[in-house]
Amino acid sequence: MKLARILLTGAALSLLPVGAHAGGHLHGIIDNYADIAHASYEDSLITAKALQAAVDAFIAAPSDETLKAAREAWLKSREPYQQTEVFRFGNAAVDDWEGKVNAWPLDEGLIDYVDEGYGTEAEENELYAANVIANTKVSIGGRDIDATSITPKLLAEELHEAGTVEANVATGYHAIEFLLWGQDLNGNGPGAGNRQASDFDTQNCTNGHCERRVAYLKAATDLLVTDLEDMVGQWADDGSARKELEDKGEKGGLAAMLTGIGSLSYGELAGERMKLGLLLHDPEEEHDCFSDNTHNSHYYDVVGIRNAYFGKYTRIDGSVISGESLDQLLAKTDAKLAKEISGKMDASYSAFKAMKTRAETVEAYDQMIGEGNAEGNAVVQAGIDALVDQTRSIQRAVTALKLDGVTVEGSDSLDNPGSVFQ
């Protein structure tokens, strides 16, 4: 989704007294941030390869058990990946790439069969119900695309965001999620998608075109691994994303860090991913809508924000990447504000931990945002309020650190909620 941008600036002054110690300190913060990015994407790749292995096992022997294992591997893969989203908005290399792997929401009728209630056409998307799995030829803007072979190249180069329509999501986590779970037809009621394993059983096929459905799932999963390998390389010591960050200089690097932290906190997570769905009470506006995993998606976004700010990341093997941080820098500049932000980060974490606990013990996120669910709505709103409050203090940190060019994403759902209903 296209979000508004809010430019925050401070006086163009030095952060610390000029000297090798100051420069080295700032460089250490940026270098540690890049190390955390590399480790986070590396963990995302490791868990994506585990998903790939589980998908291969499912394809080889489709059953309820192997489908469950593939779904569990997908859920596990989301944990480190969501922690990488904080690197998106301040780093063009990530923002330009991210749509390949985590674009949402998607018009699932592009990919496969859907329930009759989905409809057969949408004015804004000619591929709304194209069903690539059922059709070997797809017409895009009057041009016929040969979809006889479903390959990573077809998905990435021909179908993904075809016709410049963002809802034509053909690749990434959510395309795989839809294939593994199918549509969630429960509205704001309990239950996630419930696709049958036999949809991938070429010997006992249900809903037709099982060989092509297998090919699509395989291609999308392999492509996810390839895309993550690319981003791991970009954050390596000689990688292009790391170099792009370093080329911004020390103050520019810090601005990029705060842009990511502020934008994910405010416009993206509090706004587009949470407030919009709460205003509309619409289960289609939840991030992991087929699997009912949205609570974890949001929770690990918040964990990622903390990782970037406090300069500490716990890897999937339990080891820890830790070093100089924004928190430490701000403590030397404005100790009171540093303490305030730390407290607000803790408050947002607590709010999302409570949301996660409720989802695991009481009701799923799509039920929480349902109309008339005052208690569930309040839990979600508490998370939104904590993020908005956190962002206000981040904006003050931009001024305290005397940074220019920090760009925080906005959202109509927060800044102009009346427009959402127009």
N, C-alpha and C positions, 0 to 999 in steps of 0.2 A: 504494500500500500504506500501511496505517496503521502509523506508527512510534511507539515510545515516546519520551517527552520527558524530558530530563535538565536540571534547572534549575541553572545555575551563577551564583553571586553573589559579589560582592566588597563591601567596605565602601562605604557610600554617601558617598564623599568626592569632593572636586573632583579632576579629572585633573591640572590644572596650576594655578598661582597665578591667582586671579581677576584678570581684566583684559582689555582689548580685544584684546591680542595673543594671549592664550590662546584666547579665544573665536573670533577670526578664524582662528586656526590650525586649530581643530577644525572650524569651518564649511568651511574649504578642503578638508579631507579628505573630508567628506561630499559637498560639491559636486562634487569630482572623481570620486568613486564614482558619483554620479548621472549625470555626463557620460559615464562609461564605459558605464553601463547603457544610456543613450540611444543611443550609437554602436554598441553591440553588437546591440541590437534593430534598429537601422537597417540594419546589415549583414545581419542575418537576413532582414529584409524584402527587401533588394536581391536576395539569393540566392534567396529564395522566389519573387520575380517572374521571375527567370531560370528557375527550375523551372517556373513557370506557362507561360512561353513555350515551353519544351521539351515540356511535356505537350500544349500546343495543337498543336505541330508533329507530335507523335506521333499524336495523334487524327486530324489531317488526313490523314496518310499513314503508317499503321501499318506498320512494317518492323523488322527486326532493328536497323538503324542508328538509326532514330529512337527506338526503345525504349532502346537503349544510351545515347543522348544524354540521354534523360529520367532514366535511372538515375544517370548521372554528375552531372546537375544536382541530383538529390536528395542524393547524397553530398556535393556541394559545399555545399549549403544547411545541412548538419548542422554544419559547422565553426564558423561564428559562433554558431549557435543554442546549441550545447552550452556555449559560453563564457558564456551568459547564466544558466545554471542556478544559479550562485552567488548570484544576486539573489533566488532564490525564497523560501527559508525565513525570512529576516528581514523580508520585505516582503509583507504580506497581499494587496496588490493583485496581486502576481505569483503568489503561491501559489494564490489563488482562480481565477486565469486559466489557469495552466499546464496543467491537465488537458485543456483544449481542444486543445492543440497537441502535447503530448508524453506523454500517458497510455500506459501499458504495464503488464504484458503485455496483449494483447488476445485475445479469442476470435474468431478470424478467420472462423469459420463464421457469425457474424452477418452478415458482409458478402457472401461469395461462396462458390463451391463449394470443397470441401476433400477431401482424401484419405479413403478409407474408414476408415483407421485412426484418424481424428479422432473418430469416433463420431457419434451422432445426438442425444444429449441429455446434460445435466449437471444434477444435482439442484439445484445452487445458481444455475442460470441458464437460464430458460425460452427465452432467445434464443440459446443456445449454437450452434445450427445453423439459425438462422432464414433465412439466405441472402436478404438483402434484394434482391440483384441478380436473383434468380430469381423473386421473389414481389412482387406489387403490393399485397398486404395482409399486415400483420404484427400479431399479437395480443400485447399487452403488458398483463399483469395483468387479462386479461378484456376489455380495450378494444382494438378494432380500429383500426389506424393505416393510413390510405390512403397507400401508397408508390408510387402510379402514376407520379408525377413525382419523380425523385430530385433534390433541390435542396439547397443549403446549409442552408436552413431545416429541412428534414426531418432532415438529419443532426444538426444542432446542437440542435434543440429537441425532437425526438421519439426519436431513436435513441441519441445519445451518452449513455452511462451509464444507459440505459433500465432501469427497474425498480430503480434505485439499485444496480445491479451494476457495479462498477468495470471489470470485464473487457469490458463492452459498449462498446468503444472504436470509435466510428464516424467520428471526425474526427482531424485532425492528421497529423503526420509518419508515424506508424506505420501508419495506415490507408492512406496513400498508398504507403508502402513495400510493404505486402502486395499492393496492386494492381499495382505495377510488377514485383515479383519473384515473387509467389506464395509458397506454403509452402516452407520449407526442409525437405525430407524426408530429409536425410542424417544425422540424428542427430548423433553426435559425429564423423562422418566428414567428409571434404573436400566442399566444394561448398555453394553458397547456393541460394536459390530460383531456379527456372528457368521462369517463366511465358513462354508464347509470345506474340509480338507479335500473332498472329492472334486472340487473345482479345479484341482491341479492333478487329478488322477487320469492319465491318458487312457487307462484300461477301463475305468468305471467313471466316466466323465459326467459331471453335472453342470448344467447351465452352458454347455457347449464350448467349443474352441479351447479345450484344455491345453493342447500343445502350445498354442499361441500365448495363453495366460502364463504357462511355465516360462516361455521365452521372455515375456515381458518382465516377470519377477526376476529372472536371472540377469537380464540386461540391466535393469535398474539397480540391482544390488551390486553388480560388478562395477557399474559406473560410479556409484557412491564411493566405493573403495578407491577407484582411480582419482576421483576429485579430491578426496581427503589426502591421498598421497601427494598430490600437487600442493595442497596448503601446508602440509608438514614441511615439504621442501622449501616453501616460501619463507618459513620462520626459522630455518636452519641458519647457522652462523653466516653463511654466504648467500642467504635467500633474499629474494626480491622484496618481500613484505618487510623483513627486518631492515633492509637497506633503505627502503622508502621511509620508514620511521626515523632511522638515524639521520637521513638527509634533511629532515625537518629541523634539526638542531635540538638543543636541550629544551628550550622553552616550547618549541613546536611539538616536540615529543610529549611533553607534559600536557600540552593543550589537546593532543590527540587522545591521550589517556582519559582526560576529564570529559572530552566529547563523547567517548564511548560509554563511560559510566553514567553521565547525565542523560544521554539519549535513550539508552536501554531502560533506565529507571523511569523516565517520564513518558516521552511520546510513544515508544514502542510497547513496553510492558504495561505500565499503568494505563496508557491510553488505548492503543489499537488492539492489544491482546486481552485487556480486561474490562475497561470502562465501556467500550463499545458494545461488547457482548452483554454486559450488565444492563446498559440502557435499553437494549433491544430484547433482552431475555431470550437470546437466540443461541441454541446449542451449536449452530453452524459456525458461530464466531469463537469457538474454543480451538486452541492451537493444535492439540493432538485429538481431533474430534472422532476418529474412527476407533481408537483404542481406549478412550477415556483416561488418557495419561496426562492431561493438561496440567493437573496439580503439580506433577513432577517437573514438567517442562518449565513452569513458572518458578518453582522452588529452585531449580538448578540455575536458572538465569540469575536469581538473587545471590546464590552462592558464587557465581562467576563475577558479579559486581564486587563482592567482598574480596575475592581473589585479587582482582586488579587494584583495588584501593589499598588493601593491607599488604600486598606483595607476597602472598603465600598461597600455594596450591598443593592440595593433597592428591597425589596420583592414584590411579586405580590399584596399583600394587602396594599402596600404603606409604610410599616414600614421599618426601615433602620437598618442594621447590620453594625457597624462601630467600629474601634479600631486602635491599633498601626499598622504601615504599613512599607513596604519596602521603600516607598517614604520618610517617616520621618527618617528612619534609614540612608538612603543615604544622606539626607540633612545635617545630623550631621557629615557625613564622608567626603562628597565632595558636597558642596552646589551648585557649578556651574554645576556639572554633573546632580544632582537631578533636577535642573531647566531645563536643556537640555532635559532630558527624559520626564519630565512633558509636555514640549512643543511638543515633538515628539508624545507623546500619544494623545495630543489634535489634532495634525495634522492628525494622522491616523483615529481618530474618525471622524473628519470633512470629510475626504475622503470617509469614508464608509457611513456617513450620506448623502453625495451627491449621492453616488451610490444607496442608498435606495430610496432617493427622485426621482431619475431618473427612477428607476424601477416602482415606484408607479404612475408616471405622464407621462412618455415618452415611455419606452420599457422595457421588461423583461430582466433579466440577460443573458439568452441564446441568445437574440438578440444583447446585448451589445458586446458579444465576437465573433459575426459573422464576417466572412471574408469580408473586404471592408467597415466595419462600423468604420471609423476612429474616430468619436466622442465617440461612445460607447466603443471602444477599449481603448481610452485614459482615460476614467473614471475608467475602471478596472485597467489599468496600474498604475494610480495614487494611487489606494489603495495598489497595490503590492509594489510600490516604498516607500510608507509611512511605510509599515510594515518592509521592508528590512532596511530602515534608522533607524527605532525604534530599531531593533534587534542589529544593530551596537553599539548603545549606551548602550543597555542591556549588551552586551559583555564587555564594558568598566566598567559597574557597578560591574560585577563579579570580575574584577581586583581590583577595588576600595575597595570592601568589603572583599578582600583577601579570596575568597572562592575556594575550590577545588572541582573537580568532577561535574561541571555543564555541562550537555550534551545537546546540542542543535541539534534538528533534521535538516538535510539538505534535499535538493531535487534536482534531476537531472535537473528539469525544470529551476532551478535558477543557479545551480552550473555547469551544463554541458548540456545546452539546445540542442546542436547538437545531443546528444544521444537519445532524444525524437523521432527523425525522423528515427532512425535506425531500 
